[in-house]
Amino acid sequence: MIQNISEIDINKKNYSNDNSNQTRKELIKKITQDQYIIEFLKFLVQLTSIDERLIQCGSNALNILVEMKVDLREQCFENIKIKDTSLIGGNFVRCNLNESEFDNVDISGVNLNQAQLFNCKWKNIKIHELNRLDGHSSAVQSVNFSPDGTTLASGGGDCSIRLWDVKTGQQKAKLDGHSRVNSVNFSPDGTTLASGSEDNSIRLWDVKTGQQKAKIRWSFALCLFTSGSSDNSIRLWDVKTGQQKAKLDGHSDYVRSVNFSPDGTTLASGSDDNSIRLWDVKTGQQKAKLDGHSHYVYSVNFSPDGTTLASGSDDNSIRLWDVKTGQQKAKLDGHSDYVRSVNFSPDGTTLASGSDDNSIRLWDVKTGQQKAKLDGHSGYVYSVNFSPDGTTLASGSSDNSIRLWDVKTGQQKAKLDGHSEAVISVNFSPDGTTLASGSWDNSIRLWDVKTGQQKAKLDGHEYEILSVNFSPDGTTLASGSADNSIRLWDVKTGQQKAKLDGHSEAVISVNFSPDVMITLSVYGMLRQDNKKPNQMVIHQQYGQSISLLMVLHQHLV
């Protein structure tokens, strides 16, 4: 079939040039109402991705489709090759054009809004100025086409938003209210425009009427960092300034472990006074005291949904606690010696534990049953940590080694050697590519997870490293040491960024808050089924995506 297509007229002539105007017009007139032919033309375009002999044919087909104003939105034209043609005014909104090639093509007035253009190749592209849109009295910071391509929105340093008719170039509306406008963007259905400004607000506008539908203001909570020490205290630090924000007292012995809840509002601590305490991060007040362990609590860790807290203890047991009630939900027995470390898998279904019995155990969180026992270390297992994707578990041991385990099979994947003394703490970077380790040899090491090779050695602490932890964005590593200090390191360069002093004894545990929390206050005409008809508050973690338009479309009148 391809051979036959390559021999027909549409694959031999360029239908977009002036000499073929009459032929093109007659063809369009014949096929305008023929949906079968239209689909066949789309097929011809796609054929250019598999046979370069059909580039002329596919280019002509796409030119005809554009001339006919066929709806090409959301089409899959991946890897196509288009050459020597005109696509003036084509609407390719949300099309998949990844890996495609365009050579000597006129794309004047083409709408590529939200199109996928990964690794596209553009050569000898032509773009003619269709309209010059004048009106802004200061720099234009952002422009965005409506999904149907008929309207262009612009935001500028003159504090205004303007809506333009793409065909005529005339201004349709001027929207005032902001200070300097940095960004404008249409909703998927084109009925709402969102704008962001230096006045710290987002505003939603009705495109048809030009009226403001809602105003959103946001505030950021501090990005916090916490430390637990053998001076019996917990301290909260501002990551940006390195200043101590609060000191939490209550434990009567060493604080062995500190861990933030996933939403960053609660801090858990485990201590040599045999207790676990829950703290309100905002106020610094103790919320609850969880008793049950008969000896030192070495490790505490929240489940990903924040409803359960796991603890590992010197009494050889692991306990699961209901965070809301403070009640013990389960006691997991199996280890024959101290439980040094506990860590939930990212999906919350599995708990890993490391013990002085030289073993690692994996537990079914729902049933409390042991799923697997990982043997290989010849010394105490001081630390266990899941990779962000949950497929790999890292462990650090008094046998001076780090081991990587396949969670599914329980088999050892790699053994990382380099430390000359016990490895006390291991922690994966948020993207899972790097593992940090802290050791009694006073050094921190960064490892390439894929190759198992050491990437860097961070020196600076004077005594043993007792804890390492990555910031949520992976750019900073925190370390706590027996030299009573906390140090913050630039992961990329390996350079020390800051040294935090304040503890009078060893810093045993360090932990970052999950991320900056954003509070969005929305003011506008909201649906009557909201509890507050004129205000809505959205809490969102900075590191997670949120589509404000999708949320607000469900609530706006």
TAURBEL-V857008 format. One record per helix or strand. SS is the DSSP state (H for helix, E for strand). FROM is the first residue (numbers start at 1). LEN is the number of residues. If there is no record, write none. Layout:
<<SS;FROM;LEN> <SS;FROM;LEN>>
//
This chain:
<<H;2;6> <H;9;3> <H;18;14> <H;35;13> <H;52;16> <E;76;1> <E;81;6> <E;91;1> <E;96;1> <E;101;6> <E;111;1> <E;116;1> <E;121;3> <E;126;1> <E;140;6> <E;151;6> <E;160;6> <E;171;6> <E;181;6> <E;192;6> <E;201;6> <E;212;9> <E;224;6> <E;234;5> <E;244;5> <E;255;6> <E;266;6> <E;276;5> <E;286;5> <E;297;6> <E;308;6> <E;318;5> <E;328;5> <E;339;6> <E;350;6> <E;360;5> <E;370;5> <E;381;6> <E;392;6> <E;402;5> <E;412;5> <E;423;6> <E;434;6> <E;444;5> <E;454;5> <E;465;6> <E;476;6> <E;486;5> <E;496;5> <E;507;6> <E;517;8> <E;526;1> <E;535;7> <H;548;6> <E;556;1>>
//
